[in-house]
Amino acid sequence: MNEFLTGNEWWWRLARTVAQGVLGVVVANLDLIVGTIAIAPEWRAFVVALVMAALSPLMAEIGMHVDKEGGDLE
């Protein structure tokens, strides 16, 4: 987990980008997945932008609190 969150090699950066993209797609289609809420397209783009803007700093913060050897949160 530590390598995924803090690794600077190209494959770790790619893995983080793919994970963030998948989460963005899930958030964008949450109304279709759940099936009970209808979100207007304008709001859908806004919600996805908010999630993506918060996701990278959140992953960085989690990476700072991961134990270097065991991979557990402090």
BELNOR-V863344 format. One record per residue. N is the residue number from 1. PHI is phi in degrees with one decimal (* if undefined). OMEGA is omega in whole degrees, 0 to 359 (* if undefined). Layout:
# BELNOR-V863344
N	PHI	OMEGA
N	PHI	OMEGA
This chain:
# BELNOR-V863344
1	*	181
2	-62.5	179
3	-63.2	180
4	-62.7	185
5	-82.3	186
6	-121.7	182
7	-63.8	182
8	-107.7	176
9	-71.0	185
10	-61.5	182
11	-70.8	177
12	-73.0	176
13	-63.8	177
14	-64.1	180
15	-61.7	178
16	-65.3	179
17	-64.5	178
18	-64.1	179
19	-61.6	178
20	-66.3	178
21	-65.2	178
22	-63.8	178
23	-63.6	177
24	-62.6	178
25	-66.5	178
26	-62.7	179
27	-65.5	181
28	-64.4	183
29	-108.1	181
30	-59.9	179
31	-67.0	176
32	-73.2	181
33	-69.2	181
34	-74.9	176
35	82.5	181
36	-113.6	184
37	-113.4	174
38	-113.3	181
39	-104.0	178
40	-65.1	182
41	-57.5	179
42	-64.0	180
43	-72.7	179
44	-60.8	179
45	-63.2	179
46	-65.4	181
47	-65.4	178
48	-62.2	179
49	-62.9	178
50	-64.6	180
51	-63.7	181
52	-66.0	179
53	-68.6	181
54	-88.1	187
55	-70.0	182
56	-64.4	176
57	-63.7	178
58	-64.7	178
59	-64.7	178
60	-65.4	179
61	-65.8	177
62	-62.8	179
63	-61.7	179
64	-72.9	183
65	-103.7	178
66	-85.9	178
67	-63.9	185
68	-66.2	183
69	-99.1	189
70	-89.3	181
71	84.3	180
72	-92.1	176
73	-72.7	178
74	-80.6	*
